[in-house]
Amino acid sequence: MSGPRPDVVVLDYGSGNLRSAERALARVGAEVTVTADLDAARAADGLVVPGVGAFAACMAGVDAVGGGEVVRERLAAGRPVLGICVGMQILYQLGDEHGVRTEGLGVLEGSVRRLTAPVLPHMGWNVVTPPPESVLFEGIDAETRFYFVHSYAAAARAGDTVAEHGEAFAAAVERGPLAATQFHPEKSGDAGAHVLRNWLRILS
């Protein structure tokens, strides 16, 4: 990337994939800080909300550091936010895991529920089908595979990127300043790096 490196904060709320996300973003040209500092999260060009594990635990972590408020503030101001894996899931209104229903951040409509599939978790490489207007997947071949590890997902809505494992689900969403991926771009090799590079291009 030419010009100054965009300033990206990876929100540290106790989730497990912070360092891999940090390294992947740095490799594609970001100046990355991993922190729970809300002022830094507000000020950054881009905010990344990672996540692994259970929806309820991730929401508890985000609530504990006050992260939801910053996510909503940034989106209201048109400032980019990227959710990854469970960091995508908690952007929805509700998570339903193991019979436990947990309220999410509610910046995306819908709920996250267990996939109906013969084998769970959905773990490994899978293709995705983005909409023609996608920014995240610009320049990426249709047969490109991304790395998934999950048993829960949200139903795809119009304009979402779709993948299938037993049933169709939202593999990525793009809503103005909000972007999110159910797969792990930081574990998806060159394909994931391409997605992250495309996201960095939208940071102002």
Secondary structure by P-SEA (a helix, b strand, c coil): cccccbbbbcccccccaaaaaaaaaaaacccccccccaaaaaaccbbbbbbcccaaaaaaaaaaaaaaaaaaaaaaabbbbbbccccccccccbbbcccbbbbccccccbbbbbbbcccccccccbbbbbcccccccccccccbbbbbbccccccccccbbbbbcccccccccccccbbbbcccccccaaaaaaaaaaaaaacc
